[in-house]
Amino acid sequence: MEYTRLGTSGLKISRIALGCMSFGDPAKRLTWVLDDNAAEPIFRRAVELGITFWDTANIYGFGTSEEIVGRALRKYTRREDIVLATKLFAPMHEGPGGAGLSRKAVMEQIDASLRRLDTDYVDLYQIHRFDPQTPVEETMEALHDVVKAGKARYIGASSMWAWQFAKMQYTAQAHGWTRFVSMQDQYSLIHREEEREMFGLLADQGVGSIPWSPLSGGLVTRPWGERTTQRAEADRRVDMYGRPIFLDSDRAIVDAVERIAQARGVPMAQVAMAWVLRNPVVSAPIVGATKPQHLTDAVAALDIELTAEEIDSLEQPYVPRVPTFF
């Protein structure tokens, strides 16, 4: 395993992050999630591989992911050995503090997450989306107070327009409040829109990218047309506006991944992950593993150095699209 700092902060993380959206109670309307017993081999593999950065959210499994992660922390490792991250924003209940980024929601949801995780603090507390209904001053001051109360060590953001992120960072800086150290954004061979503005902003601000869905929900891990997992079948094919998430032109990218993987004698997942890892703004891709092998492949990608010709064949077919912030 390799380790790095998250952006220019002092927080040391593993170069691969364990994404915990796959864990939860199957009875909570998500048939593809893994309960404690099914998740055990994945947590054990993460510890064996030195993956010390674990990411969850209050909405994952409607709270049950955090509960499973909390139990795993006690069973398979030590709290001080793990960089623990969670998020807020999505609706957890109908009350005024159940969703969004108001001061009431921030204070209520951090306490609820800590109870479920059974810990006194999280290392990274992230806003899951931008909240247009709450003044950014209110949100940033509340997050600052969470840090000052010792309930979070650092704060981060996820999936928004670059101008929104810049506004929030500027507001924190202007008031002397805690600034974001990370951006959890969508980035993969199939979704490269962050390269337009967000990545330049992150580099300028010293913020680390921790991409979600670095393998495009598994699309780039198997030949085109093969969609075999429960999670893949459950994935949405269009965004909230009815726009297609995947394009027919993406087949050329998947085919390029397949050719390179065959020539190198490695799984397609390793090639696609190696491409994400080579971006200097990326601190640690988040791997939403449902099998231990998913983590093994992700770690193995750290040893793959793509050639200029391979990179060109992977990037050339890309067709721009509207970012999806669902």
Salt bridges, closest charged atoms under 4 A:
ASP36 OD2 - ARG71 NE 2.86
GLU40 OE2 - ARG44 NE 2.87
GLU48 OE1 - ARG45 NE 3.56
ASP55 OD2 - LYS87 NZ 2.76
GLU66 OE1 - ARG116 NE 2.61
GLU80 OE2 - ARG78 NH1 3.36
ASP81 OD2 - ARG78 NE 2.87
GLU108 OE2 - HIS93 NE2 2.40
ASP111 OD1 - LYS151 NZ 2.76
ASP118 OD2 - ARG74 NH1 2.83
ASP123 OD2 - ARG79 NH2 3.04
ASP145 OD2 - ARG103 NH2 2.70
GLU193 OE1 - ARG196 NE 2.46
GLU195 OE2 - ARG192 NE 3.20
ASP235 OD1 - ARG231 NE 3.17
ASP239 OD2 - ARG243 NE 2.80
ASP250 OD1 - ARG321 NH2 2.87
ASP255 OD2 - ARG251 NE 3.82
GLU310 OE1 - ARG264 NH2 2.86
GLU315 OE2 - ARG278 NH1 3.79
